[in-house]
C-alpha cells in the first residue's frame, strides 16, 4: 500500500474517535472552562456525571454528542493521518538515509526519529482544528432570541453556532491566531507519537523476531497495551492547552504573535 493509501486509510479509521468520544470532550471543556464575564449561570461542578446530566437536561443528547463535531473530525483525521498513515514512508526514508533496512527491520533510531518528525508535524497541523473545537464547545449552549440560555456564556449573545462560525471568530483575530498554543500541542504530540507508534511497531517486531510469537490479534493487542502505557506515561508531564479566552464584550483575550 502506497503512502497516499496509508494516509487515507488512517484518516478514515480516525473518524471513529470523534464519532464515539466527542461528547466526552464537550463535557471536559465545560468542566475546565471559565465562565465568561456576565454569564448568569452557575459554574459546572459536581464531576463528570453531573456535568453530563446538566448538558443533557439543558441542551439535549444531540448537542452533547455533536457540538464541535466537524472540528473534531478534522483534528483526528489530520493528527492520525499524519502520525500513523505517513509513518511507514517517513520511517523507511530515514532508514534509507542511515543505510538501514525498511519495514519492521528498520533501526530503532529511524523508528523513533520518524515519531519525532511526525509528532511535531501532526501537532502543528492539528492546532487550528483543536483551537476551533475548544472555542465551539466552550461557547455552545441553548439559545433563544439570539441569547444563550445555558453554557459558559449564558445570558450573552450567541456568537458561535458551529465549527464554521467558530473558525470565523478565531480568524477575526488574524491568521496567526489559528496556531495559538501550537508549541504546547507540538511538545505533547511528539511525546504521544514517539511513545505509541514506534513503540507499538517495535514491540511487535521484537516479539516475532526474538520470541517467535505469531502475528495475530493477540500480538496486536499486547503491543497496543504496551504502547498505550508508554505513550500515556511519556505524555503525562507534557503541558496541556488551556481553554482559550473568548474575546469580545469585556472577556479576556490573548494576543497572537
Secondary structure, DSSP 8 states (H G I E B T S, - for coil): --HHHHHHHHHHHHHHHHHHHHHHHHHHHHHHS---TT--S----SHHHHHHHHHHHHH-HHHHHHTTHHHHHHHHHHHHIIIIITHHHHHHHHHHHTT---GGGS-HHHHHHHHHHHHHHHHHHHHHHHHHHHHHHHH---EETTEESSSTTTTSB---SSHHHHHHHHHTT-GGGGGTTHHHHHHHHHHHHHHHHHHHHHHHHHHHHHH---SSHHHHHHHHHHHHHHHHHHHHTS---------TTT-------
